Amino acid sequence: MGQSTQWYYESGGERHGPVPSPDIQRLAEQGTIQAGTLVWRAGLDSWVPYRDSGLQDVGIPDGGVSGVYAPPAADPAAPARRRADSLPAGRHISLREGYQFGMRSTFAKSWRLMCGDFWVFIGMYLLAYILYNIASQLVIPTFFMWFPIMGGFMYFSLRRLRGHEAGFDGVFDGFRRRFGALSIITLAMVGPGILYVFGISAMIGMAGIVSTGELASSGFFEILRVVVIVGVALIPPVLVMTLIGSLATLVCLDGDLPAGPSLKLAWRAFQKHWIKLTVFMLILSVLSFSGALALGLGVLVTLPWATIAFSYLYEDAFGDGTSGCSEKSA
């Protein structure tokens, strides 16, 4: 970029600038501007994260920042931006014809996005996780609350990858916008998985109780062996239902749609690449499990990473192609 190029950037919910290219590079070097800070210049159709602006690839001239940049008195001719606490209207959602999905690129892009605002994503996910665990203490809400709560984090990730402003209160978007629809999606897609976990846990616990009792030789363990085999065989379907529910959640929030149409669109997206997406879910499960093995603390990294991956998958399947997130790869 030339030195005469004037940039604007957002900080603390306010727009700052205009700022010459060398100065905005120095602000980034000083830490005032982060990798995920949104910037804009004339010629760009939308605000982009600093890391995608191209400024990092240009050498920084010697010298200090030439001024103090406060919010401009008049709005520049930049694209209109919504405040973090506003609720965008639903857009028309349709499955992109011939959409491509690449596992490696999805994991890589998700990791880069999370690392760009690492503590923001970790804090946002932790807040959602705490809220869900509070709700799950009553057991019954477990069957209804997963996507209304975690959908807020997923939608937060979607807005961030699109370069839109999003704040911590986004964790409540699932409640504020489509609580009823997301509860239905949770009941339909996650409810069977919860029953599956409860059932396997109950059978394992029962085996421990009767292992030294009279039932030990009565064929009970033969039945238990069959149950475990069936349980293992049901893992892929349960994971697929979680995937479809996650995509439907983003369709519901992004398009402001009811549960039925959201699930139908998500199912169509899954059908396009059902083998690859099933493998994708198995990899996500291994990733999450590996985080649990790291003293349980690893899940604070692996689970947000996995959840952000759903947002990139959604953008590949249903995005409008203007965010720069969709790409062809294996």
Secondary structure, DSSP 8 states (H G I E B T S, - for coil): --TT-EEEEEETTEEEEEEEHHHHHHHHHHTSS-TT-EEEETT-SS-EEGGGSSGGGS---SS---S-----SS--S------TTS----------TT----HHHHHHHHHHHHHHTHHHHHHHHHHHHHHHHHHHTTSTTHHHHHHHHHHHHHHHHHHHHTT----GGGGGHHHHHHHHHHHHHHHHHTHHHHHHHHHHHHHHHHHHHHTTSGGGGTTHHHHHHHHHHHHHHTHHHHHHHHHHHHHHHHHHHHHT--HHHHHHHHHHHHHHTHHHHHHHHHHHHHHHHHHHHTTTTTHHHHHHHHHHHHHHHHHHHH--S-SS------
